[in-house]
Amino acid sequence: MKRTLLAALMAADVATGFVAPVAVAAEAPPTKLSRYQAGYHHFKIGDVEVAALSDGTLPIPTLKLLTNARPGEVASRLADTHQTTDVDASVNAYLIRAGGRLILLDAGTGELYGPTLNKLEASLRAAGVTPEQITDILITHIHTDHTGGLMDGKRMVFPNATVHLEQKEVAYWLNPQNRARAPEAARKYFDEASAKVQPYVDAGKVKTFSGATTLFAGIRSIAAPGHTPGHTFYALESKGEKLVFWGDLVHVAEVQMPNPGVTIVFDVDPKAAAATRRQAFADAVRNRYWVAADHVSFPGVGHLRRDGSGYRWIPMSYVNDHHEAK
């Protein structure tokens, strides 16, 4: 019998309006492959070198997680792409080499989500970088599939990095009052946020910003609320090229791109998340820039194009043109 790992479901406290993940006990899925896959993919945006990094994949039961879909829509759209409703979702992060800095976009899951994940450190090393070399980490939001990899037990995985966070994320997830108002089953997610992010706060390694902010030359933040209160995109621009890192704008591309109104139970504010998604999709098509998403099939980089009333994903072409200088 096929087993599925439910990383989390969402629970709502009507009295407070709070929404947060709630764990569901389930056995981890069997590993489908007996060999490791390549966990990194290099490309350039203008003069800037970027690498997509895989933290692994996670089977998710889309029929239980996706919301605001028409009856039969999820299964039908996935069948059109030769998939069942249990989708293997990628967990991606990205590395930017710019201006002498090594900048990581999100930090993976760590040990929190089972044996098919927690591969980010290995992928990073395979790409030729050690965690100690990372100078900065840009976090799209504090959900622990994006911050779980910051800590390995009590050890800082990235001891020399400054962690950049939208202040609304820090105020939301590291606030004891919000934890106290949360349903009992949801409090573990505040505890995980505290375990994974608070040590960097305590060490003076977290730098907050608010809304649209230039963080480095050619790299800026873009407010993208809905999925979480401080969910943030990051835009990278060089030599007329642009890439926007979308974080969790999309969870199941095969469904949400043709119908951006489909939401997911992880959204703190589903209506705002859907509105942000519609706006982001339209802007990416209108301005023809690259996008990178944490849960689009690895390496998660491509363009969008209009397709009827919705959109279609056009993945970046694979290029392997490295040659040794003579």
C-alpha positions in Angstrom: 0.0 0.0 0.0 1.4 3.4 -1.0 2.2 5.6 2.0 2.1 9.3 2.0 3.8 11.7 4.3 1.5 14.5 5.4 3.9 17.2 6.3 1.1 19.3 7.8 -2.5 20.3 7.5 -4.0 23.6 8.5 -6.3 24.3 11.4 -8.3 27.5 12.0 -9.2 29.0 15.3 -12.4 30.8 14.5 -12.3 32.8 17.7 -8.9 34.4 16.9 -8.8 34.1 13.1 -5.5 32.3 13.5 -4.5 29.7 10.9 -1.5 27.5 11.2 -0.2 24.1 10.3 -1.3 21.0 12.3 0.7 17.8 12.1 -0.9 14.6 11.1 0.8 11.4 12.2 1.8 9.3 9.2 4.6 7.0 8.2 7.2 8.3 5.8 7.0 7.1 2.2 9.4 4.5 0.9 12.2 6.0 -1.1 11.4 5.6 -4.8 15.0 5.7 -6.0 18.0 3.7 -4.8 20.5 6.4 -6.1 21.0 10.1 -5.4 19.9 12.6 -8.0 22.0 15.6 -9.0 21.0 18.2 -6.4 22.2 21.4 -8.1 21.7 23.2 -11.4 23.9 26.2 -12.4 22.7 29.1 -14.6 23.3 32.8 -15.0 21.2 36.0 -14.8 23.2 38.6 -16.6 26.6 38.5 -15.0 25.4 36.8 -11.8 25.9 33.1 -11.2 22.9 31.3 -9.6 22.5 27.7 -8.6 19.2 25.9 -7.9 19.7 23.5 -4.9 17.5 20.5 -4.1 16.5 19.7 -0.5 14.6 16.7 -1.8 11.0 16.0 -2.6 7.9 15.2 -0.6 4.7 13.4 -1.6 1.7 15.6 -0.8 -2.0 14.6 -1.1 -3.3 17.4 -3.2 -7.0 16.4 -2.7 -6.6 17.1 1.0 -4.5 20.2 0.7 -5.7 22.2 -2.2 -8.8 24.4 -1.7 -11.1 26.6 -3.7 -11.0 24.2 -6.7 -13.9 23.1 -8.7 -15.2 19.5 -8.2 -12.8 17.1 -10.0 -10.5 19.9 -11.2 -7.4 18.9 -9.2 -7.5 15.2 -10.3 -8.3 16.2 -13.9 -5.5 18.7 -14.3 -3.0 16.3 -12.7 -4.1 13.5 -14.9 -3.5 15.7 -17.9 0.2 15.9 -16.8 0.3 12.1 -16.2 0.3 12.4 -12.5 -1.8 11.0 -9.7 -3.2 13.2 -7.0 -0.3 12.3 -4.7 2.3 14.8 -6.2 6.0 14.7 -5.5 6.6 18.3 -4.5 10.1 19.7 -4.8 11.7 21.6 -2.0 14.1 24.0 -3.7 16.6 26.6 -2.5 18.8 28.9 -4.5 22.4 30.2 -4.3 23.5 33.6 -5.6 27.2 34.5 -6.1 27.2 38.3 -6.3 29.6 41.0 -5.3 31.8 38.7 -3.3 28.9 37.4 -1.3 27.4 33.9 -1.3 23.6 34.4 -0.8 21.3 31.5 0.0 17.6 31.8 -0.8 15.7 29.8 1.8 17.3 27.0 3.9 15.3 23.8 3.4 13.6 21.6 5.9 16.3 20.1 8.1 15.2 17.0 9.9 11.6 18.0 10.3 9.9 16.4 7.3 11.2 12.9 6.9 13.9 10.9 5.1 13.3 12.1 1.5 14.3 15.7 2.4 17.2 17.4 4.4 19.5 17.2 1.3 20.3 20.9 1.0 23.7 20.8 2.8 24.8 18.0 0.5 23.5 19.8 -2.6 25.3 22.9 -1.5 28.6 21.1 -1.0 28.2 19.3 -4.3 27.9 22.7 -5.9 31.3 23.6 -4.4 30.2 25.7 -1.4 30.4 24.9 2.3 27.7 26.1 4.7 30.4 28.1 6.6 31.0 30.2 3.4 27.4 31.4 3.1 27.4 35.2 3.9 23.7 35.9 3.8 20.4 34.0 3.8 17.2 35.6 2.3 14.2 33.9 3.8 10.9 34.1 1.9 8.9 33.2 5.1 9.4 31.3 8.3 7.4 28.1 7.5 9.8 25.3 8.6 10.2 23.8 5.1 12.1 27.1 4.4 13.9 27.6 7.8 14.2 24.1 9.2 17.7 23.7 7.7 19.1 26.7 9.6 19.8 24.5 12.6 21.0 21.0 13.1 20.0 20.4 16.7 21.9 23.1 18.7 24.4 23.7 15.8 24.1 26.6 13.5 24.4 25.2 10.0 25.3 28.6 8.6 27.4 30.2 11.5 28.8 33.1 9.4 25.6 34.1 7.7 23.3 37.1 8.3 19.6 36.0 8.0 17.4 38.6 6.3 13.7 38.5 7.2 10.7 40.6 6.7 9.8 42.0 10.1 6.2 40.8 9.9 7.4 37.2 9.8 9.5 37.7 12.9 6.7 39.5 14.7 4.2 36.7 13.8 6.1 33.5 14.4 8.3 34.5 17.3 5.6 36.1 19.3 4.7 34.1 22.4 1.2 35.7 22.4 0.5 34.3 19.0 1.6 30.9 20.1 -0.6 31.1 23.2 -3.6 31.9 21.0 -2.9 29.1 18.6 -4.7 25.7 18.8 -2.8 23.3 20.9 -1.8 21.1 17.9 -0.5 24.1 16.1 1.9 25.3 18.8 4.6 23.0 17.7 5.1 25.1 14.6 5.8 28.2 16.7 8.1 26.0 18.8 9.9 24.9 15.6 10.2 28.5 14.4 11.7 29.4 17.7 14.1 26.5 17.6 15.2 27.2 14.0 15.2 31.0 13.8 15.5 32.3 17.4 19.1 31.2 17.8 20.1 33.5 14.9 18.1 36.3 16.5 19.8 35.7 19.9 23.3 35.7 18.2 22.6 39.0 16.5 22.6 37.4 13.1 19.0 38.3 12.0 18.5 41.6 10.1 14.9 42.6 9.4 13.4 44.8 6.7 10.0 46.1 5.8 8.3 45.8 2.4 10.2 46.7 -0.7 13.9 47.1 0.3 17.2 47.1 -1.6 19.3 44.5 0.2 22.3 44.4 -2.0 23.3 45.8 -5.4 20.8 44.3 -7.9 18.8 42.4 -5.2 15.6 43.7 -3.6 12.7 42.4 -1.6 9.1 42.6 -2.8 6.1 42.2 -0.4 4.0 39.2 -1.3 1.6 38.7 1.6 -1.1 36.1 1.9 0.6 32.7 2.3 2.0 34.2 5.5 1.8 37.8 6.8 5.4 38.7 5.7 5.8 36.3 2.7 8.4 38.0 0.5 9.7 37.7 -3.1 13.3 38.6 -4.0 14.2 40.1 -7.3 17.7 39.7 -8.8 18.6 42.0 -11.8 21.8 42.1 -13.9 22.6 43.3 -17.4 19.0 43.7 -18.3 17.9 40.3 -17.1 15.7 39.7 -14.1 14.8 36.7 -11.9 12.1 36.8 -9.2 12.3 34.2 -6.4 8.7 33.4 -5.6 9.0 31.3 -2.5 5.6 29.7 -1.8 3.5 31.5 -4.4 2.9 28.1 -6.0 2.6 24.7 -4.4 1.1 22.6 -7.3 2.0 24.3 -10.5 -0.1 21.9 -12.7 -3.2 23.1 -10.9 -2.5 26.6 -9.7 -1.0 28.0 -13.0 -4.1 27.2 -15.1 -6.3 28.4 -12.2 -4.5 30.9 -9.9 -7.6 31.0 -7.6 -6.8 27.5 -6.2 -5.4 27.9 -2.7 -3.8 25.6 -0.2 -4.5 24.9 3.5 -1.1 26.3 4.4 -2.2 29.8 3.4 -2.7 32.1 6.4 -4.9 34.3 4.3 -6.1 32.4 1.2 -7.9 35.3 -0.5 -4.8 37.5 -0.2 -2.6 34.6 -1.4 -4.7 34.1 -4.5 -4.7 37.8 -5.2 -0.9 38.0 -4.9 -0.6 34.9 -7.2 -2.8 36.5 -9.9 -0.8 39.7 -9.7 2.5 38.0 -9.8 1.6 35.7 -12.7 0.3 38.7 -14.8 3.4 40.7 -14.0 5.8 37.8 -15.0 4.1 37.5 -18.3 3.9 41.2 -19.0 7.5 41.8 -18.2 8.9 38.5 -19.5 11.3 37.9 -16.6 12.5 34.6 -15.1 10.9 33.2 -12.0 12.1 30.6 -9.5 9.7 28.8 -7.1 10.5 26.6 -4.1 7.9 23.9 -4.9 7.9 23.8 -8.7 9.6 20.7 -10.0 13.4 21.0 -9.6 15.2 23.2 -10.6 12.0 25.3 -10.4 13.2 28.0 -12.8 11.3 29.2 -15.9 8.9 31.6 -17.6 5.1 31.9 -17.6 3.0 32.4 -20.6 -0.7 33.0 -21.0 -2.8 29.9 -21.8 -6.5 30.6 -22.2 -7.8 32.1 -19.0 -4.8 30.8 -17.1 -1.1 30.3 -17.4 1.4 27.7 -18.5 4.9 26.9 -17.1 7.8 27.1 -19.6 10.9 25.6 -17.8 14.4 26.9 -18.3 16.2 24.9 -21.0 19.0 22.7 -19.6 22.5 23.9 -20.6 25.7 22.1 -19.8 28.4 24.1 -21.5 31.2 24.3 -18.9 34.6 23.9 -20.3 38.0 24.2 -18.7 40.2 27.1 -19.7 43.3 26.2 -21.6 
